[in-house]
């Protein structure tokens, strides 16, 4: 049983910003933008909440496994999903 299985689900909010197209920020649901570290808040200026969800280890996500997202949030307080590299797969 992994740590995430033992811990269970994680409530998160997902944000985007016009400054960085196709970049999404996953944060714990109770962490509001005015509580983000200054460098993260600057990078995600004028954040727009895209959705709120409950992540579980089994949940499929489009770009990354939910386990990776949950582990990153638990380790550093957030997970940033970057756009795909256009050169990969050429």
mmCIF file as gemmi writes it, N, C-alpha and C atoms, coordinates in Angstrom:
data_model
loop_
_atom_site.group_PDB
_atom_site.id
_atom_site.type_symbol
_atom_site.label_atom_id
_atom_site.label_alt_id
_atom_site.label_comp_id
_atom_site.label_asym_id
_atom_site.label_entity_id
_atom_site.label_seq_id
_atom_site.pdbx_PDB_ins_code
_atom_site.Cartn_x
_atom_site.Cartn_y
_atom_site.Cartn_z
_atom_site.occupancy
_atom_site.B_iso_or_equiv
_atom_site.pdbx_formal_charge
_atom_site.auth_seq_id
_atom_site.auth_asym_id
_atom_site.pdbx_PDB_model_num
ATOM 1 N N . UNK Axp A 1 ? 0.858 -1.189 0 1 0 ? 1 A 1
ATOM 2 C CA . UNK Axp A 1 ? 0 0 0 1 0 ? 1 A 1
ATOM 3 C C . UNK Axp A 1 ? 0.899 1.244 0 1 0 ? 1 A 1
ATOM 4 N N . UNK Axp A 2 ? 0.68 2.167 -0.925 1 0 ? 2 A 1
ATOM 5 C CA . UNK Axp A 2 ? 1.491 3.384 -0.989 1 0 ? 2 A 1
ATOM 6 C C . UNK Axp A 2 ? 1.035 4.388 0.055 1 0 ? 2 A 1
ATOM 7 N N . UNK Axp A 3 ? 1.863 5.433 0.274 1 0 ? 3 A 1
ATOM 8 C CA . UNK Axp A 3 ? 1.51 6.497 1.217 1 0 ? 3 A 1
ATOM 9 C C . UNK Axp A 3 ? 0.212 7.18 0.808 1 0 ? 3 A 1
ATOM 10 N N . UNK Axp A 4 ? 0.016 7.359 -0.484 1 0 ? 4 A 1
ATOM 11 C CA . UNK Axp A 4 ? -1.185 8.039 -0.953 1 0 ? 4 A 1
ATOM 12 C C . UNK Axp A 4 ? -2.415 7.183 -0.692 1 0 ? 4 A 1
ATOM 13 N N . UNK Axp A 5 ? -2.307 5.88 -0.9 1 0 ? 5 A 1
ATOM 14 C CA . UNK Axp A 5 ? -3.433 5.007 -0.589 1 0 ? 5 A 1
ATOM 15 C C . UNK Axp A 5 ? -3.778 5.115 0.89 1 0 ? 5 A 1
ATOM 16 N N . UNK Axp A 6 ? -2.748 5.178 1.736 1 0 ? 6 A 1
ATOM 17 C CA . UNK Axp A 6 ? -2.965 5.252 3.173 1 0 ? 6 A 1
ATOM 18 C C . UNK Axp A 6 ? -3.567 6.591 3.581 1 0 ? 6 A 1
ATOM 19 N N . UNK Axp A 7 ? -3.155 7.663 2.921 1 0 ? 7 A 1
ATOM 20 C CA . UNK Axp A 7 ? -3.626 9.001 3.267 1 0 ? 7 A 1
ATOM 21 C C . UNK Axp A 7 ? -5.027 9.244 2.73 1 0 ? 7 A 1
ATOM 22 N N . UNK Axp A 8 ? -5.32 8.734 1.553 1 0 ? 8 A 1
ATOM 23 C CA . UNK Axp A 8 ? -6.639 8.915 0.971 1 0 ? 8 A 1
ATOM 24 C C . UNK Axp A 8 ? -6.682 10.06 -0.008 1 0 ? 8 A 1
ATOM 25 N N . UNK Axp A 9 ? -7.854 10.629 -0.154 1 0 ? 9 A 1
ATOM 26 C CA . UNK Axp A 9 ? -8.117 11.652 -1.158 1 0 ? 9 A 1
ATOM 27 C C . UNK Axp A 9 ? -7.55 13.008 -0.748 1 0 ? 9 A 1
ATOM 28 N N . UNK Axp A 10 ? -7.354 13.861 -1.745 1 0 ? 10 A 1
ATOM 29 C CA . UNK Axp A 10 ? -6.866 15.218 -1.523 1 0 ? 10 A 1
ATOM 30 C C . UNK Axp A 10 ? -7.769 16.188 -2.279 1 0 ? 10 A 1
ATOM 31 N N . UNK Axp A 11 ? -8.345 17.136 -1.568 1 0 ? 11 A 1
ATOM 32 C CA . UNK Axp A 11 ? -9.204 18.162 -2.172 1 0 ? 11 A 1
ATOM 33 C C . UNK Axp A 11 ? -8.307 19.257 -2.756 1 0 ? 11 A 1
ATOM 34 N N . UNK Axp A 12 ? -8.469 19.558 -4.044 1 0 ? 12 A 1
ATOM 35 C CA . UNK Axp A 12 ? -7.618 20.554 -4.704 1 0 ? 12 A 1
ATOM 36 C C . UNK Axp A 12 ? -8.446 21.529 -5.543 1 0 ? 12 A 1
ATOM 37 N N . UNK Axp A 13 ? -7.843 22.683 -5.77 1 0 ? 13 A 1
ATOM 38 C CA . UNK Axp A 13 ? -8.344 23.653 -6.74 1 0 ? 13 A 1
ATOM 39 C C . UNK Axp A 13 ? -7.319 23.73 -7.857 1 0 ? 13 A 1
ATOM 40 N N . UNK Axp A 14 ? -7.785 23.936 -9.072 1 0 ? 14 A 1
ATOM 41 C CA . UNK Axp A 14 ? -6.914 24.041 -10.233 1 0 ? 14 A 1
ATOM 42 C C . UNK Axp A 14 ? -7.097 25.44 -10.824 1 0 ? 14 A 1
ATOM 43 N N . UNK Axp A 15 ? -5.971 26.124 -11.062 1 0 ? 15 A 1
ATOM 44 C CA . UNK Axp A 15 ? -5.985 27.48 -11.592 1 0 ? 15 A 1
ATOM 45 C C . UNK Axp A 15 ? -5.236 27.539 -12.916 1 0 ? 15 A 1
ATOM 46 N N . UNK Axp A 16 ? -5.591 28.553 -13.712 1 0 ? 16 A 1
ATOM 47 C CA . UNK Axp A 16 ? -4.85 28.873 -14.927 1 0 ? 16 A 1
ATOM 48 C C . UNK Axp A 16 ? -4.603 30.378 -14.915 1 0 ? 16 A 1
ATOM 49 N N . UNK Axp A 17 ? -3.735 30.829 -15.818 1 0 ? 17 A 1
ATOM 50 C CA . UNK Axp A 17 ? -3.478 32.248 -15.97 1 0 ? 17 A 1
ATOM 51 C C . UNK Axp A 17 ? -3.256 32.56 -17.443 1 0 ? 17 A 1
ATOM 52 N N . UNK Axp A 18 ? -3.698 33.704 -17.869 1 0 ? 18 A 1
ATOM 53 C CA . UNK Axp A 18 ? -3.52 34.118 -19.262 1 0 ? 18 A 1
ATOM 54 C C . UNK Axp A 18 ? -2.045 34.338 -19.59 1 0 ? 18 A 1
ATOM 55 N N . UNK Axp A 19 ? -1.237 34.587 -18.566 1 0 ? 19 A 1
ATOM 56 C CA . UNK Axp A 19 ? 0.195 34.836 -18.775 1 0 ? 19 A 1
ATOM 57 C C . UNK Axp A 19 ? 0.945 33.591 -19.224 1 0 ? 19 A 1
ATOM 58 N N . UNK Axp A 20 ? 0.408 32.42 -18.917 1 0 ? 20 A 1
ATOM 59 C CA . UNK Axp A 20 ? 1.072 31.164 -19.272 1 0 ? 20 A 1
ATOM 60 C C . UNK Axp A 20 ? 0.043 30.176 -19.815 1 0 ? 20 A 1
ATOM 61 N N . UNK Axp A 21 ? -0.266 30.282 -21.108 1 0 ? 21 A 1
ATOM 62 C CA . UNK Axp A 21 ? -1.269 29.388 -21.699 1 0 ? 21 A 1
ATOM 63 C C . UNK Axp A 21 ? -0.904 27.917 -21.5 1 0 ? 21 A 1
ATOM 64 N N . UNK Axp A 22 ? -1.9 27.102 -21.289 1 0 ? 22 A 1
ATOM 65 C CA . UNK Axp A 22 ? -1.783 25.654 -21.119 1 0 ? 22 A 1
ATOM 66 C C . UNK Axp A 22 ? -0.976 25.248 -19.886 1 0 ? 22 A 1
ATOM 67 N N . UNK Axp A 23 ? -0.846 26.167 -18.924 1 0 ? 23 A 1
ATOM 68 C CA . UNK Axp A 23 ? -0.177 25.862 -17.663 1 0 ? 23 A 1
ATOM 69 C C . UNK Axp A 23 ? -1.221 25.9 -16.567 1 0 ? 23 A 1
ATOM 70 N N . UNK Axp A 24 ? -1.24 24.852 -15.753 1 0 ? 24 A 1
ATOM 71 C CA . UNK Axp A 24 ? -2.241 24.741 -14.695 1 0 ? 24 A 1
ATOM 72 C C . UNK Axp A 24 ? -1.559 24.525 -13.358 1 0 ? 24 A 1
ATOM 73 N N . UNK Axp A 25 ? -2.12 25.127 -12.332 1 0 ? 25 A 1
ATOM 74 C CA . UNK Axp A 25 ? -1.583 25.035 -10.99 1 0 ? 25 A 1
ATOM 75 C C . UNK Axp A 25 ? -2.586 24.313 -10.1 1 0 ? 25 A 1
ATOM 76 N N . UNK Axp A 26 ? -2.146 23.219 -9.486 1 0 ? 26 A 1
ATOM 77 C CA . UNK Axp A 26 ? -2.956 22.456 -8.544 1 0 ? 26 A 1
ATOM 78 C C . UNK Axp A 26 ? -2.502 22.825 -7.132 1 0 ? 26 A 1
ATOM 79 N N . UNK Axp A 27 ? -3.425 23.245 -6.294 1 0 ? 27 A 1
ATOM 80 C CA . UNK Axp A 27 ? -3.111 23.606 -4.907 1 0 ? 27 A 1
ATOM 81 C C . UNK Axp A 27 ? -4.161 22.997 -3.976 1 0 ? 27 A 1
ATOM 82 N N . UNK Axp A 28 ? -3.812 22.817 -2.7 1 0 ? 28 A 1
ATOM 83 C CA . UNK Axp A 28 ? -4.831 22.347 -1.756 1 0 ? 28 A 1
ATOM 84 C C . UNK Axp A 28 ? -6.024 23.298 -1.754 1 0 ? 28 A 1
ATOM 85 N N . UNK Axp A 29 ? -7.205 22.764 -1.613 1 0 ? 29 A 1
ATOM 86 C CA . UNK Axp A 29 ? -8.428 23.562 -1.706 1 0 ? 29 A 1
ATOM 87 C C . UNK Axp A 29 ? -8.453 24.739 -0.73 1 0 ? 29 A 1
ATOM 88 N N . UNK Axp A 30 ? -7.876 24.607 0.436 1 0 ? 30 A 1
ATOM 89 C CA . UNK Axp A 30 ? -7.928 25.685 1.423 1 0 ? 30 A 1
ATOM 90 C C . UNK Axp A 30 ? -6.84 26.737 1.24 1 0 ? 30 A 1
ATOM 91 N N . UNK Axp A 31 ? -5.996 26.616 0.221 1 0 ? 31 A 1
ATOM 92 C CA . UNK Axp A 31 ? -4.927 27.582 -0.027 1 0 ? 31 A 1
ATOM 93 C C . UNK Axp A 31 ? -5.378 28.591 -1.095 1 0 ? 31 A 1
ATOM 94 N N . UNK Axp A 32 ? -5.705 29.787 -0.647 1 0 ? 32 A 1
ATOM 95 C CA . UNK Axp A 32 ? -6.194 30.841 -1.543 1 0 ? 32 A 1
ATOM 96 C C . UNK Axp A 32 ? -5.017 31.564 -2.216 1 0 ? 32 A 1
ATOM 97 N N . UNK Axp A 33 ? -5.233 32.168 -3.394 1 0 ? 33 A 1
ATOM 98 C CA . UNK Axp A 33 ? -4.148 32.853 -4.108 1 0 ? 33 A 1
ATOM 99 C C . UNK Axp A 33 ? -3.403 33.886 -3.264 1 0 ? 33 A 1
ATOM 100 N N . UNK Axp A 34 ? -4.085 34.575 -2.368 1 0 ? 34 A 1
ATOM 101 C CA . UNK Axp A 34 ? -3.378 35.569 -1.552 1 0 ? 34 A 1
ATOM 102 C C . UNK Axp A 34 ? -2.485 34.924 -0.486 1 0 ? 34 A 1
ATOM 103 N N . UNK Axp A 35 ? -2.522 33.592 -0.37 1 0 ? 35 A 1
ATOM 104 C CA . UNK Axp A 35 ? -1.668 32.857 0.562 1 0 ? 35 A 1
ATOM 105 C C . UNK Axp A 35 ? -0.507 32.159 -0.148 1 0 ? 35 A 1
ATOM 106 N N . UNK Axp A 36 ? -0.456 32.242 -1.471 1 0 ? 36 A 1
ATOM 107 C CA . UNK Axp A 36 ? 0.61 31.582 -2.225 1 0 ? 36 A 1
ATOM 108 C C . UNK Axp A 36 ? 1.943 32.273 -1.963 1 0 ? 36 A 1
ATOM 109 N N . UNK Axp A 37 ? 3.064 31.548 -2.086 1 0 ? 37 A 1
ATOM 110 C CA . UNK Axp A 37 ? 4.377 32.197 -2.019 1 0 ? 37 A 1
ATOM 111 C C . UNK Axp A 37 ? 4.475 33.282 -3.094 1 0 ? 37 A 1
ATOM 112 N N . UNK Axp A 38 ? 5.218 34.35 -2.809 1 0 ? 38 A 1
ATOM 113 C CA . UNK Axp A 38 ? 5.254 35.508 -3.714 1 0 ? 38 A 1
ATOM 114 C C . UNK Axp A 38 ? 5.705 35.151 -5.131 1 0 ? 38 A 1
ATOM 115 N N . UNK Axp A 39 ? 6.697 34.273 -5.284 1 0 ? 39 A 1
ATOM 116 C CA . UNK Axp A 39 ? 7.158 33.931 -6.636 1 0 ? 39 A 1
ATOM 117 C C . UNK Axp A 39 ? 6.09 33.162 -7.416 1 0 ? 39 A 1
ATOM 118 N N . UNK Axp A 40 ? 5.351 32.319 -6.736 1 0 ? 40 A 1
ATOM 119 C CA . UNK Axp A 40 ? 4.267 31.584 -7.385 1 0 ? 40 A 1
ATOM 120 C C . UNK Axp A 40 ? 3.111 32.52 -7.736 1 0 ? 40 A 1
ATOM 121 N N . UNK Axp A 41 ? 2.794 33.424 -6.836 1 0 ? 41 A 1
ATOM 122 C CA . UNK Axp A 41 ? 1.723 34.404 -7.093 1 0 ? 41 A 1
ATOM 123 C C . UNK Axp A 41 ? 2.088 35.307 -8.266 1 0 ? 41 A 1
ATOM 124 N N . UNK Axp A 42 ? 3.353 35.67 -8.372 1 0 ? 42 A 1
ATOM 125 C CA . UNK Axp A 42 ? 3.8 36.522 -9.491 1 0 ? 42 A 1
ATOM 126 C C . UNK Axp A 42 ? 3.705 35.767 -10.813 1 0 ? 42 A 1
ATOM 127 N N . UNK Axp A 43 ? 4.109 34.519 -10.814 1 0 ? 43 A 1
ATOM 128 C CA . UNK Axp A 43 ? 4.058 33.683 -12.016 1 0 ? 43 A 1
ATOM 129 C C . UNK Axp A 43 ? 2.621 33.462 -12.476 1 0 ? 43 A 1
ATOM 130 N N . UNK Axp A 44 ? 1.71 33.322 -11.504 1 0 ? 44 A 1
ATOM 131 C CA . UNK Axp A 44 ? 0.304 33.083 -11.799 1 0 ? 44 A 1
ATOM 132 C C . UNK Axp A 44 ? -0.532 34.326 -11.508 1 0 ? 44 A 1
ATOM 133 N N . UNK Axp A 45 ? -0.052 35.473 -11.949 1 0 ? 45 A 1
ATOM 134 C CA . UNK Axp A 45 ? -0.789 36.723 -11.735 1 0 ? 45 A 1
ATOM 135 C C . UNK Axp A 45 ? -2.176 36.624 -12.363 1 0 ? 45 A 1
ATOM 136 N N . UNK Axp A 46 ? -3.15 37.192 -11.692 1 0 ? 46 A 1
ATOM 137 C CA . UNK Axp A 46 ? -4.556 37.142 -12.116 1 0 ? 46 A 1
ATOM 138 C C . UNK Axp A 46 ? -5.013 35.702 -12.338 1 0 ? 46 A 1
ATOM 139 N N . UNK Axp A 47 ? -4.86 34.838 -11.326 1 0 ? 47 A 1
ATOM 140 C CA . UNK Axp A 47 ? -5.255 33.443 -11.499 1 0 ? 47 A 1
ATOM 141 C C . UNK Axp A 47 ? -6.761 33.29 -11.691 1 0 ? 47 A 1
ATOM 142 N N . UNK Axp A 48 ? -7.122 32.326 -12.514 1 0 ? 48 A 1
ATOM 143 C CA . UNK Axp A 48 ? -8.53 32.004 -12.752 1 0 ? 48 A 1
ATOM 144 C C . UNK Axp A 48 ? -8.752 30.562 -12.321 1 0 ? 48 A 1
ATOM 145 N N . UNK Axp A 49 ? -9.671 30.36 -11.386 1 0 ? 49 A 1
ATOM 146 C CA . UNK Axp A 49 ? -9.958 28.994 -10.946 1 0 ? 49 A 1
ATOM 147 C C . UNK Axp A 49 ? -10.691 28.269 -12.068 1 0 ? 49 A 1
ATOM 148 N N . UNK Axp A 50 ? -10.158 27.108 -12.428 1 0 ? 50 A 1
ATOM 149 C CA . UNK Axp A 50 ? -10.732 26.295 -13.496 1 0 ? 50 A 1
ATOM 150 C C . UNK Axp A 50 ? -11.71 25.287 -12.916 1 0 ? 50 A 1
ATOM 151 N N . UNK Axp A 51 ? -11.311 24.633 -11.82 1 0 ? 51 A 1
ATOM 152 C CA . UNK Axp A 51 ? -12.184 23.641 -11.208 1 0 ? 51 A 1
ATOM 153 C C . UNK Axp A 51 ? -11.676 23.256 -9.829 1 0 ? 51 A 1
ATOM 154 N N . UNK Axp A 52 ? -12.537 22.613 -9.087 1 0 ? 52 A 1
ATOM 155 C CA . UNK Axp A 52 ? -12.197 21.998 -7.806 1 0 ? 52 A 1
ATOM 156 C C . UNK Axp A 52 ? -12.488 20.514 -7.95 1 0 ? 52 A 1
ATOM 157 N N . UNK Axp A 53 ? -11.616 19.679 -7.386 1 0 ? 53 A 1
ATOM 158 C CA . UNK Axp A 53 ? -11.852 18.255 -7.472 1 0 ? 53 A 1
ATOM 159 C C . UNK Axp A 53 ? -11.199 17.526 -6.315 1 0 ? 53 A 1
ATOM 160 N N . UNK Axp A 54 ? -11.592 16.302 -6.154 1 0 ? 54 A 1
ATOM 161 C CA . UNK Axp A 54 ? -11.009 15.422 -5.153 1 0 ? 54 A 1
ATOM 162 C C . UNK Axp A 54 ? -10.107 14.442 -5.879 1 0 ? 54 A 1
ATOM 163 N N . UNK Axp A 55 ? -8.81 14.526 -5.621 1 0 ? 55 A 1
ATOM 164 C CA . UNK Axp A 55 ? -7.864 13.616 -6.257 1 0 ? 55 A 1
ATOM 165 C C . UNK Axp A 55 ? -7.72 12.351 -5.429 1 0 ? 55 A 1
ATOM 166 N N . UNK Axp A 56 ? -7.714 11.229 -6.115 1 0 ? 56 A 1
ATOM 167 C CA . UNK Axp A 56 ? -7.397 9.941 -5.508 1 0 ? 56 A 1
ATOM 168 C C . UNK Axp A 56 ? -6.32 9.292 -6.367 1 0 ? 56 A 1
ATOM 169 N N . UNK Axp A 57 ? -5.599 8.346 -5.798 1 0 ? 57 A 1
ATOM 170 C CA . UNK Axp A 57 ? -4.516 7.683 -6.527 1 0 ? 57 A 1
ATOM 171 C C . UNK Axp A 57 ? -5.003 7.016 -7.811 1 0 ? 57 A 1
ATOM 172 N N . UNK Axp A 58 ? -6.247 6.558 -7.821 1 0 ? 58 A 1
ATOM 173 C CA . UNK Axp A 58 ? -6.777 5.839 -8.984 1 0 ? 58 A 1
ATOM 174 C C . UNK Axp A 58 ? -7.323 6.761 -10.071 1 0 ? 58 A 1
ATOM 175 N N . UNK Axp A 59 ? -7.483 8.022 -9.755 1 0 ? 59 A 1
ATOM 176 C CA . UNK Axp A 59 ? -8.155 8.939 -10.679 1 0 ? 59 A 1
ATOM 177 C C . UNK Axp A 59 ? -7.314 9.226 -11.919 1 0 ? 59 A 1
ATOM 178 N N . UNK Axp A 60 ? -7.884 9.068 -13.092 1 0 ? 60 A 1
ATOM 179 C CA . UNK Axp A 60 ? -7.146 9.408 -14.308 1 0 ? 60 A 1
ATOM 180 C C . UNK Axp A 60 ? -7.129 10.922 -14.529 1 0 ? 60 A 1
ATOM 181 N N . UNK Axp A 61 ? -5.986 11.433 -14.907 1 0 ? 61 A 1
ATOM 182 C CA . UNK Axp A 61 ? -5.838 12.838 -15.306 1 0 ? 61 A 1
ATOM 183 C C . UNK Axp A 61 ? -5.261 12.854 -16.713 1 0 ? 61 A 1
ATOM 184 N N . UNK Axp A 62 ? -5.471 13.925 -17.422 1 0 ? 62 A 1
ATOM 185 C CA . UNK Axp A 62 ? -5.068 13.995 -18.832 1 0 ? 62 A 1
ATOM 186 C C . UNK Axp A 62 ? -3.552 13.996 -19.033 1 0 ? 62 A 1
ATOM 187 N N . UNK Axp A 63 ? -2.802 14.748 -18.23 1 0 ? 63 A 1
ATOM 188 C CA . UNK Axp A 63 ? -1.388 14.941 -18.525 1 0 ? 63 A 1
ATOM 189 C C . UNK Axp A 63 ? -0.432 14.275 -17.546 1 0 ? 63 A 1
ATOM 190 N N . UNK Axp A 64 ? -0.903 13.869 -16.383 1 0 ? 64 A 1
ATOM 191 C CA . UNK Axp A 64 ? -0.022 13.363 -15.338 1 0 ? 64 A 1
ATOM 192 C C . UNK Axp A 64 ? -0.808 12.398 -14.464 1 0 ? 64 A 1
ATOM 193 N N . UNK Axp A 65 ? -0.129 11.491 -13.825 1 0 ? 65 A 1
ATOM 194 C CA . UNK Axp A 65 ? -0.856 10.595 -12.928 1 0 ? 65 A 1
ATOM 195 C C . UNK Axp A 65 ? -1.257 11.362 -11.666 1 0 ? 65 A 1
ATOM 196 N N . UNK Axp A 66 ? -2.399 11.021 -11.123 1 0 ? 66 A 1
ATOM 197 C CA . UNK Axp A 66 ? -2.876 11.675 -9.911 1 0 ? 66 A 1
ATOM 198 C C . UNK Axp A 66 ? -1.9 11.453 -8.761 1 0 ? 66 A 1
ATOM 199 N N . UNK Axp A 67 ? -1.234 10.314 -8.732 1 0 ? 67 A 1
ATOM 200 C CA . UNK Axp A 67 ? -0.261 10.022 -7.684 1 0 ? 67 A 1
ATOM 201 C C . UNK Axp A 67 ? 0.874 11.039 -7.705 1 0 ? 67 A 1
ATOM 202 N N . UNK Axp A 68 ? 1.385 11.365 -8.881 1 0 ? 68 A 1
ATOM 203 C CA . UNK Axp A 68 ? 2.468 12.348 -9.01 1 0 ? 68 A 1
ATOM 204 C C . UNK Axp A 68 ? 1.99 13.717 -8.526 1 0 ? 68 A 1
ATOM 205 N N . UNK Axp A 69 ? 0.781 14.102 -8.903 1 0 ? 69 A 1
ATOM 206 C CA . UNK Axp A 69 ? 0.216 15.395 -8.5 1 0 ? 69 A 1
ATOM 207 C C . UNK Axp A 69 ? 0.059 15.449 -6.982 1 0 ? 69 A 1
ATOM 208 N N . UNK Axp A 70 ? -0.508 14.421 -6.393 1 0 ? 70 A 1
ATOM 209 C CA . UNK Axp A 70 ? -0.72 14.389 -4.941 1 0 ? 70 A 1
ATOM 210 C C . UNK Axp A 70 ? 0.617 14.432 -4.201 1 0 ? 70 A 1
ATOM 211 N N . UNK Axp A 71 ? 1.58 13.642 -4.65 1 0 ? 71 A 1
ATOM 212 C CA . UNK Axp A 71 ? 2.892 13.635 -3.989 1 0 ? 71 A 1
ATOM 213 C C . UNK Axp A 71 ? 3.561 15.003 -4.062 1 0 ? 71 A 1
ATOM 214 N N . UNK Axp A 72 ? 3.465 15.681 -5.2 1 0 ? 72 A 1
ATOM 215 C CA . UNK Axp A 72 ? 4.064 17.011 -5.345 1 0 ? 72 A 1
ATOM 216 C C . UNK Axp A 72 ? 3.39 18.017 -4.418 1 0 ? 72 A 1
ATOM 217 N N . UNK Axp A 73 ? 2.074 17.972 -4.341 1 0 ? 73 A 1
ATOM 218 C CA . UNK Axp A 73 ? 1.35 18.897 -3.46 1 0 ? 73 A 1
ATOM 219 C C . UNK Axp A 73 ? 1.737 18.646 -2.005 1 0 ? 73 A 1
ATOM 220 N N . UNK Axp A 74 ? 1.835 17.404 -1.614 1 0 ? 74 A 1
ATOM 221 C CA . UNK Axp A 74 ? 2.213 17.084 -0.229 1 0 ? 74 A 1
ATOM 222 C C . UNK Axp A 74 ? 3.659 17.5 0.067 1 0 ? 74 A 1
ATOM 223 N N . UNK Axp A 75 ? 4.55 17.405 -0.917 1 0 ? 75 A 1
ATOM 224 C CA . UNK Axp A 75 ? 5.962 17.727 -0.712 1 0 ? 75 A 1
ATOM 225 C C . UNK Axp A 75 ? 6.25 19.225 -0.76 1 0 ? 75 A 1
ATOM 226 N N . UNK Axp A 76 ? 5.651 19.945 -1.745 1 0 ? 76 A 1
ATOM 227 C CA . UNK Axp A 76 ? 6.01 21.364 -1.88 1 0 ? 76 A 1
ATOM 228 C C . UNK Axp A 76 ? 4.822 22.314 -1.828 1 0 ? 76 A 1
ATOM 229 N N . UNK Axp A 77 ? 3.623 21.77 -1.671 1 0 ? 77 A 1
ATOM 230 C CA . UNK Axp A 77 ? 2.452 22.623 -1.5 1 0 ? 77 A 1
ATOM 231 C C . UNK Axp A 77 ? 1.692 22.932 -2.771 1 0 ? 77 A 1
ATOM 232 N N . UNK Axp A 78 ? 2.196 22.502 -3.923 1 0 ? 78 A 1
ATOM 233 C CA . UNK Axp A 78 ? 1.51 22.742 -5.193 1 0 ? 78 A 1
ATOM 234 C C . UNK Axp A 78 ? 2.074 21.809 -6.252 1 0 ? 78 A 1
ATOM 235 N N . UNK Axp A 79 ? 1.382 21.722 -7.395 1 0 ? 79 A 1
ATOM 236 C CA . UNK Axp A 79 ? 1.869 21.013 -8.569 1 0 ? 79 A 1
ATOM 237 C C . UNK Axp A 79 ? 1.577 21.894 -9.768 1 0 ? 79 A 1
ATOM 238 N N . UNK Axp A 80 ? 2.582 22.146 -10.596 1 0 ? 80 A 1
ATOM 239 C CA . UNK Axp A 80 ? 2.391 22.947 -11.8 1 0 ? 80 A 1
ATOM 240 C C . UNK Axp A 80 ? 2.467 22.039 -13.02 1 0 ? 80 A 1
ATOM 241 N N . UNK Axp A 81 ? 1.374 22.016 -13.784 1 0 ? 81 A 1
ATOM 242 C CA . UNK Axp A 81 ? 1.311 21.236 -15.016 1 0 ? 81 A 1
ATOM 243 C C . UNK Axp A 81 ? 1.678 22.159 -16.161 1 0 ? 81 A 1
ATOM 244 N N . UNK Axp A 82 ? 2.819 21.882 -16.784 1 0 ? 82 A 1
ATOM 245 C CA . UNK Axp A 82 ? 3.315 22.706 -17.889 1 0 ? 82 A 1
ATOM 246 C C . UNK Axp A 82 ? 2.77 22.194 -19.213 1 0 ? 82 A 1
ATOM 247 N N . UNK Axp A 83 ? 2.754 23.061 -20.233 1 0 ? 83 A 1
ATOM 248 C CA . UNK Axp A 83 ? 2.276 22.603 -21.551 1 0 ? 83 A 1
ATOM 249 C C . UNK Axp A 83 ? 3.231 21.543 -22.112 1 0 ? 83 A 1
ATOM 250 N N . UNK Axp A 84 ? 2.728 20.699 -22.988 1 0 ? 84 A 1
ATOM 251 C CA . UNK Axp A 84 ? 3.599 19.684 -23.591 1 0 ? 84 A 1
ATOM 252 C C . UNK Axp A 84 ? 4.7 20.339 -24.408 1 0 ? 84 A 1
ATOM 253 N N . UNK Axp A 85 ? 5.852 19.697 -24.444 1 0 ? 85 A 1
ATOM 254 C CA . UNK Axp A 85 ? 6.983 20.179 -25.241 1 0 ? 85 A 1
ATOM 255 C C . UNK Axp A 85 ? 6.7 19.886 -26.707 1 0 ? 85 A 1
ATOM 256 N N . UNK Axp A 86 ? 6.661 20.915 -27.56 1 0 ? 86 A 1
ATOM 257 C CA . UNK Axp A 86 ? 6.334 20.682 -28.979 1 0 ? 86 A 1
ATOM 258 C C . UNK Axp A 86 ? 7.401 19.876 -29.712 1 0 ? 86 A 1
ATOM 259 N N . UNK Axp A 87 ? 8.606 19.765 -29.166 1 0 ? 87 A 1
ATOM 260 C CA . UNK Axp A 87 ? 9.677 19.019 -29.828 1 0 ? 87 A 1
ATOM 261 C C . UNK Axp A 87 ? 9.673 17.542 -29.477 1 0 ? 87 A 1
ATOM 262 N N . UNK Axp A 88 ? 8.978 17.173 -28.414 1 0 ? 88 A 1
ATOM 263 C CA . UNK Axp A 88 ? 8.929 15.764 -28.018 1 0 ? 88 A 1
ATOM 264 C C . UNK Axp A 88 ? 8.057 15.005 -29.004 1 0 ? 88 A 1
ATOM 265 N N . UNK Axp A 89 ? 8.551 13.856 -29.451 1 0 ? 89 A 1
ATOM 266 C CA . UNK Axp A 89 ? 7.773 13.029 -30.368 1 0 ? 89 A 1
ATOM 267 C C . UNK Axp A 89 ? 8.047 13.318 -31.82 1 0 ? 89 A 1
ATOM 268 N N . UNK Axp A 90 ? 8.98 14.213 -32.094 1 0 ? 90 A 1
ATOM 269 C CA . UNK Axp A 90 ? 9.313 14.509 -33.501 1 0 ? 90 A 1
ATOM 270 C C . UNK Axp A 90 ? 10.269 13.492 -34.046 1 0 ? 90 A 1
